[in-house]
Every structure is written in C-alpha cells, then in structure tokens.
Amino acid sequence: MSPLFRRKAAPGGRSVTLIRKSGCHLCDDAERVVGKVCGELGVSWEQKDIADDRELHDRYWEQIPVVLVDGRQHTFWRVDEDRLRKELAG
C-alpha cells in the first residue's frame, strides 16, 4: 500500500487529496472546488496524478477525479462543494 493511504492528517487538522489526470475537465472542476473549500477552511490539500503512480492508476482510473479526506475516499467524478465543506467542518 502506498504512503498516501497510510498518511494521517496533522494532529487537529484535516487533509484532502485530489487524485486526477492531465487533460481531464472534471479534474479541473474538482480542483477549483477543492481549492476554494480548503482555502476557506484552512485545510491542507494536495494533488496526485494517476500517470505518476501505478497504484493510484490501477485503483482509481475509472473514477477520477477522486477526492480523499484524511486518506479515505470522499467522492469521485463530481465534487459537491457543500458536501465537502460539511465533511471538513464536521
């Protein structure tokens, strides 16, 4: 299992990972939503490209974009801003 799935958020903090691929318009949409929500809430986030990680590719290539919150899958394909905000604020 890759370190992505073993990683925990910093104490008292949350973390978001956007799994995407280049040239994906849904991924671009997801990046805007994740960036906006995480920016407003002060939550750290990162992006991973499935082209750079074989395990991520094999696991998620049919679902991208995928959003992980604290290492667990939150959503895929379309990111609902209100749902993500509620998850991170809760």
Secondary structure, DSSP 8 states (H G I E B T S, - for coil): --HHHH----TT--EEEEEE-TT-HHHHHHHHHHHHHHHHHT-EEEEEEGGG-HHHHHHHTTT-SEEEETTEEEEESS--HHHHHHHHH-
